[in-house]
């Protein structure tokens, strides 16, 4: 028995999906494809939003942050997962586990806050179009983006610090594909109810409060859209809102299932599959849902490709 930062210096063995060894080759192929699409889609959004003046708006400013965030988030876990699925190496060092724990919590928490900021931007654009430019001025956008990153990293610093102070014991086996907080808590060998309560409150604040705020913003957006007389306009608005809510629901739903259920009822076997949604699926869907269906982005792609042909 000992604290997290002294007892497990030899590292951990990530079991990943070894319980379903017959699925590992299939998962390797699909996750490789999803990861490639995530890199391509998010890199495209970042590049276009920087190159095209018509995309220098608050909406695409926040989308650029979201794309960069998703690139970092998936890269913090997916390469390790692919190595694990290929069977080359299932171990992770103590230092690597701490870095992965901190980075995945920080980036995931930042996305929770950033999605609220983006929901506020959509609320301002739809419900207050005449005052939108004045409301979402560049200084406020930069402040909101910085606050999202700072809030996410502070939350991760608190939870990682509490986790590292916990005494752990037992085998160095983590029944997951990355150093997930809920799996590490299973290794605690003392009564840690007080610490777990603090961590639960922190997770609830970073998950439940943003989810409620996003749903609230969409209530106002729907009320405004219903006042639109054009049937085609309402259909388009509801289609866009529906796709946004789908991605948000996948992200928050899977995260809430993982982090807000009692530890005694948490199933690592189910948790691994649920974690695929917020670590792989939503980062891949975000570029498609938020921008690649957008006429402005399609126009920017044509312009960039056209300039490329002329330069050649």
Backbone torsions as a table, in degrees:
resi	resn	phi	psi	omega
1	UNK	NA	147.0	178.7
2	UNK	176.5	176.7	-179.2
3	UNK	-75.0	161.9	-176.6
4	UNK	-56.5	-35.7	-174.0
5	UNK	-89.5	10.5	176.1
6	UNK	-131.2	-26.1	-172.0
7	UNK	-87.8	-25.6	-171.0
8	UNK	-118.0	40.7	-178.1
9	UNK	-63.9	-24.5	-179.7
10	UNK	-76.3	-6.2	178.0
11	UNK	94.4	-165.8	-174.7
12	UNK	-133.9	161.9	171.9
13	UNK	-110.9	119.8	178.7
14	UNK	-87.1	113.8	-177.3
15	UNK	-72.1	-27.2	178.7
16	UNK	57.1	-130.1	-179.7
17	UNK	-107.3	31.2	-178.9
18	UNK	-64.7	-21.7	175.9
19	UNK	-66.0	-23.9	178.0
20	UNK	-120.1	62.2	-174.3
21	UNK	-58.1	-29.2	179.6
22	UNK	-69.4	-21.1	178.9
23	UNK	-87.7	-16.6	-173.0
24	UNK	-58.3	-45.1	178.0
25	UNK	-61.5	-38.5	179.6
26	UNK	-67.5	-45.2	178.6
27	UNK	-62.0	-38.0	179.5
28	UNK	-59.6	-44.8	-178.6
29	UNK	-66.0	-50.4	-176.2
30	UNK	-65.6	-42.8	-178.9
31	UNK	-68.5	-34.8	175.4
32	UNK	-61.9	-42.2	178.7
33	UNK	-65.7	-46.1	-179.3
34	UNK	-61.7	-42.0	-178.9
35	UNK	-64.9	-41.4	178.0
36	UNK	-63.2	-42.4	178.3
37	UNK	-65.8	-36.9	177.9
38	UNK	-62.3	-46.5	179.5
39	UNK	-63.2	-46.3	-178.1
40	UNK	-64.2	-50.1	-176.3
41	UNK	-63.2	-47.6	-177.2
42	UNK	-71.9	-36.2	175.7
43	UNK	-64.4	-38.1	177.4
44	UNK	-61.2	-44.9	-179.7
45	UNK	-63.2	-44.2	-180.0
46	UNK	-62.1	-46.7	-178.1
47	UNK	-63.1	-48.1	-178.6
48	UNK	-63.6	-42.2	-177.3
49	UNK	-68.5	-21.6	176.2
50	UNK	-86.4	-36.0	-174.4
51	UNK	-82.9	-35.2	-172.1
52	UNK	-96.3	118.2	178.9
53	UNK	-58.4	-32.8	-178.4
54	UNK	-67.0	-15.7	177.7
55	UNK	-99.1	9.6	177.8
56	UNK	-85.9	64.7	180.0
57	UNK	-125.0	163.9	179.5
58	UNK	-54.5	-41.4	-178.0
59	UNK	-57.5	-49.1	-177.1
60	UNK	-78.3	-21.4	171.9
61	UNK	-62.2	-47.3	179.4
62	UNK	-70.8	-36.3	177.6
63	UNK	-63.9	-34.9	176.7
64	UNK	-63.3	-41.7	176.5
65	UNK	-64.2	-41.8	-179.9
66	UNK	-64.0	-41.3	-180.0
67	UNK	-65.1	-44.1	177.4
68	UNK	-63.2	-40.4	178.6
69	UNK	-61.8	-44.8	-179.3
70	UNK	-66.2	-36.2	176.0
71	UNK	-61.1	-45.9	179.6
72	UNK	-66.7	-41.3	-176.0
73	UNK	-63.6	-48.9	-180.0
74	UNK	-66.9	-36.8	-178.4
75	UNK	-69.3	-21.2	178.9
76	UNK	-73.8	-16.2	-176.6
77	UNK	-129.6	-37.5	-169.9
78	UNK	-66.1	-45.2	178.1
79	UNK	-55.3	-41.6	176.9
80	UNK	-62.5	-40.0	179.3
81	UNK	-64.5	-42.8	-179.6
82	UNK	-64.3	-40.0	176.2
83	UNK	-62.9	-41.5	179.0
84	UNK	-62.7	-46.7	-179.0
85	UNK	-65.5	-31.6	179.4
86	UNK	-75.7	-13.0	177.2
87	UNK	79.7	12.4	-178.2
88	UNK	-74.7	-42.8	-177.5
89	UNK	-159.4	123.7	-179.7
90	UNK	-106.6	9.2	-177.6
91	UNK	-96.7	155.7	172.9
92	UNK	-142.1	135.9	-177.5
93	UNK	-69.9	164.0	177.2
94	UNK	-59.9	-46.4	-179.3
95	UNK	-63.2	-43.1	179.1
96	UNK	-62.2	-37.3	-180.0
97	UNK	-67.0	-42.0	179.1
98	UNK	-64.5	-44.3	179.2
99	UNK	-62.7	-43.2	-179.6
100	UNK	-66.2	-41.5	177.6
101	UNK	-60.3	-49.5	-178.0
102	UNK	-64.8	-46.8	-175.7
103	UNK	-67.5	-42.3	-179.4
104	UNK	-66.4	-39.0	177.2
105	UNK	-67.3	-42.6	-178.3
106	UNK	-64.3	-46.5	-177.3
107	UNK	-71.1	-39.0	176.7
108	UNK	-64.9	-41.4	178.8
109	UNK	-66.6	-39.9	177.8
110	UNK	-60.9	-40.9	178.9
111	UNK	-64.2	-37.5	177.4
112	UNK	-57.4	-44.5	-178.2
113	UNK	-73.7	-41.3	-177.4
114	UNK	-63.7	-35.9	177.8
115	UNK	-63.5	-32.4	175.2
116	UNK	-67.1	-43.6	179.0
117	UNK	-60.1	-42.3	179.3
118	UNK	-66.9	-35.3	176.7
119	UNK	-65.7	-38.8	176.8
120	UNK	-64.4	-38.8	177.7
121	UNK	-62.2	-43.7	178.3
122	UNK	-66.2	-38.7	177.2
123	UNK	-60.5	-45.1	179.6
124	UNK	-64.4	-40.0	-178.0
125	UNK	-68.2	-38.4	-175.6
126	UNK	-86.7	-43.9	-173.0
127	UNK	-88.1	-24.3	-179.2
128	UNK	-134.4	59.0	-175.1
129	UNK	-61.3	-33.5	-178.1
130	UNK	-71.8	-26.5	-178.5
131	UNK	-106.5	7.2	-173.5
132	UNK	-59.4	-47.4	-177.9
133	UNK	-62.0	-40.3	179.9
134	UNK	-70.0	-37.3	-179.2
135	UNK	-70.1	-48.0	-174.3
136	UNK	-99.5	59.4	179.3
137	UNK	-76.3	159.2	-173.2
138	UNK	-54.1	-39.8	-178.1
139	UNK	-63.7	-41.6	178.4
140	UNK	-65.5	-41.5	179.5
141	UNK	-60.1	-45.2	179.0
142	UNK	-64.0	-40.0	179.3
143	UNK	-63.8	-44.0	-179.9
144	UNK	-64.8	-40.4	179.2
145	UNK	-64.9	-45.4	178.9
146	UNK	-62.9	-41.4	179.2
147	UNK	-61.4	-36.6	178.5
148	UNK	-63.2	-47.5	-179.8
149	UNK	-65.5	-44.6	-179.4
150	UNK	-64.2	-44.9	179.3
151	UNK	-60.4	-42.4	179.2
152	UNK	-64.6	-42.9	-177.8
153	UNK	-73.3	-33.9	176.1
154	UNK	-64.9	-44.1	177.8
155	UNK	-59.2	-43.1	179.1
156	UNK	-66.4	-39.7	179.4
157	UNK	-60.7	-41.8	179.6
158	UNK	-64.8	-50.0	-175.4
159	UNK	-70.2	-39.1	177.9
160	UNK	-65.8	-39.6	177.3
161	UNK	-61.3	-43.8	177.8
162	UNK	-64.7	-39.3	-179.4
163	UNK	-65.6	-43.1	-178.2
164	UNK	-68.0	-23.7	179.6
165	UNK	-82.6	-9.5	-178.6
166	UNK	-76.8	140.9	173.1
167	UNK	-76.6	129.8	-179.8
168	UNK	-120.1	152.8	176.1
169	UNK	-153.7	173.8	179.6
170	UNK	100.8	-166.1	-179.3
171	UNK	-71.4	153.1	-179.5
172	UNK	-85.8	45.1	-177.8
173	UNK	-110.8	127.3	175.5
174	UNK	-111.7	116.2	-177.9
175	UNK	-81.7	66.0	-178.7
176	UNK	-162.2	174.8	178.5
177	UNK	-100.6	-0.8	170.4
178	UNK	-154.3	172.7	-176.2
179	UNK	-75.6	84.2	-177.3
180	UNK	-88.9	139.1	-178.2
181	UNK	-54.3	-47.1	-175.0
182	UNK	-63.6	-32.0	-179.9
183	UNK	-76.4	-39.3	177.3
184	UNK	-63.9	-34.6	178.4
185	UNK	-63.3	-27.8	178.7
186	UNK	-64.9	-21.7	-179.0
187	UNK	-86.2	-5.4	-179.8
188	UNK	-63.1	131.3	-175.1
189	UNK	-114.9	17.8	172.4
190	UNK	-130.8	169.6	175.7
191	UNK	-71.7	108.3	-175.5
192	UNK	-115.1	31.3	-174.8
193	UNK	-59.4	-42.0	-179.2
194	UNK	-62.9	-46.0	-179.8
195	UNK	-66.4	-42.2	179.6
196	UNK	-63.4	-34.7	177.9
197	UNK	-63.6	-43.8	178.1
198	UNK	-61.5	-43.4	-179.6
199	UNK	-66.7	-37.2	179.2
200	UNK	-64.0	-42.5	179.1
201	UNK	-62.4	-43.1	179.1
202	UNK	-62.2	-41.7	179.7
203	UNK	-67.8	-38.6	179.7
204	UNK	-63.7	-41.3	-179.7
205	UNK	-63.7	-42.8	-175.1
206	UNK	-78.2	-15.7	-179.3
207	UNK	-107.7	-52.7	-172.6
208	UNK	-72.3	-46.6	-178.3
209	UNK	-59.4	-49.2	176.5
210	UNK	-60.0	-41.2	-179.5
211	UNK	-61.4	-42.0	178.9
212	UNK	-65.2	-42.1	179.5
213	UNK	-63.9	-39.9	179.2
214	UNK	-65.3	-45.8	178.4
215	UNK	-61.5	-39.7	178.1
216	UNK	-62.7	-41.2	179.2
217	UNK	-64.7	-35.7	-179.7
218	UNK	-73.5	-26.8	174.4
219	UNK	-61.9	-46.1	178.4
220	UNK	-66.5	-38.2	178.8
221	UNK	-63.2	-44.2	179.8
222	UNK	-63.3	-42.0	178.5
223	UNK	-60.3	-39.4	178.6
224	UNK	-69.8	-41.3	-178.8
225	UNK	-64.5	-36.7	-179.7
226	UNK	-62.8	-21.0	178.8
227	UNK	-82.1	-10.7	178.7
228	UNK	-71.0	130.9	-175.8
229	UNK	-78.6	-29.8	-177.7
230	UNK	-71.8	123.7	178.0
231	UNK	-65.4	-41.2	179.4
232	UNK	-63.9	-38.9	179.3
233	UNK	-65.2	-42.5	178.3
234	UNK	-64.9	-41.8	-179.1
235	UNK	-62.6	-42.9	179.4
236	UNK	-64.4	-43.6	-179.2
237	UNK	-64.4	-44.0	179.4
238	UNK	-66.3	-35.7	176.6
239	UNK	-63.0	-41.9	178.4
240	UNK	-67.2	-47.1	180.0
241	UNK	-62.0	-40.1	-179.7
242	UNK	-62.6	-42.4	179.6
243	UNK	-67.6	-38.5	176.9
244	UNK	-62.5	-45.9	-179.1
245	UNK	-64.7	-32.1	177.8
246	UNK	-62.0	-47.9	-179.6
247	UNK	-66.0	-43.5	179.2
248	UNK	-61.9	-40.5	179.6
249	UNK	-65.6	-40.3	177.4
250	UNK	-61.9	-43.8	-177.8
251	UNK	-68.1	-55.4	-176.7
252	UNK	-70.7	-37.8	-179.4
253	UNK	-61.2	-47.7	-179.6
254	UNK	-68.4	-37.7	179.5
255	UNK	-68.4	-42.2	178.8
256	UNK	-64.5	-40.6	177.5
257	UNK	-58.8	-40.7	-176.3
258	UNK	-74.6	-45.6	-167.3
259	UNK	-98.4	-15.9	-174.7
260	UNK	-111.6	4.7	174.9
261	UNK	-90.4	152.1	-179.3
262	UNK	-57.1	141.9	-176.4
263	UNK	-61.6	-33.3	-177.4
264	UNK	-68.9	-20.2	-179.9
265	UNK	-103.8	0.1	-177.9
266	UNK	-72.7	130.7	178.3
267	UNK	-108.1	115.3	-179.6
268	UNK	-64.0	-34.4	-179.4
269	UNK	-62.3	-45.4	176.9
270	UNK	-72.1	-37.8	-176.9
271	UNK	-59.8	-33.3	-179.9
272	UNK	-63.6	-42.3	-179.3
273	UNK	-72.3	-37.6	177.7
274	UNK	-64.3	-38.5	-178.8
275	UNK	-62.8	-25.9	178.0
276	UNK	-60.3	-30.0	-178.1
277	UNK	-67.9	-48.3	-175.8
278	UNK	-87.3	-10.6	177.1
279	UNK	-100.5	-23.2	-173.9
280	UNK	-128.5	-49.9	-171.5
281	UNK	-68.2	-53.4	-177.0
282	UNK	-66.0	-38.4	174.9
283	UNK	-61.3	-29.1	177.0
284	UNK	-76.0	-37.1	-176.7
285	UNK	-77.0	-28.9	-174.9
286	UNK	-53.0	-49.6	179.1
287	UNK	-61.5	-38.7	-178.8
288	UNK	-66.6	-46.6	-175.1
289	UNK	-72.7	-45.4	-172.1
290	UNK	-81.0	-32.3	-169.8
291	UNK	-135.7	-39.7	-171.1
292	UNK	-66.9	-16.7	174.1
293	UNK	-89.4	-3.0	-174.3
294	UNK	-84.5	137.7	-178.8
295	UNK	-63.7	-36.5	179.3
296	UNK	-61.2	-41.8	-179.5
297	UNK	-69.4	-42.6	178.3
298	UNK	-60.7	-39.9	177.3
299	UNK	-65.3	-39.2	178.5
300	UNK	-65.6	-37.9	177.5
301	UNK	-62.2	-44.3	179.3
302	UNK	-62.9	-39.7	179.6
303	UNK	-64.8	-46.3	-179.0
304	UNK	-63.7	-43.9	178.5
305	UNK	-65.5	-37.0	178.1
306	UNK	-64.9	-41.6	177.6
307	UNK	-64.8	-33.9	179.0
308	UNK	-65.9	-39.9	179.7
309	UNK	-66.8	-42.4	-178.2
310	UNK	-67.9	-35.3	-179.6
311	UNK	-67.6	-30.8	178.0
312	UNK	-74.4	NA	NA
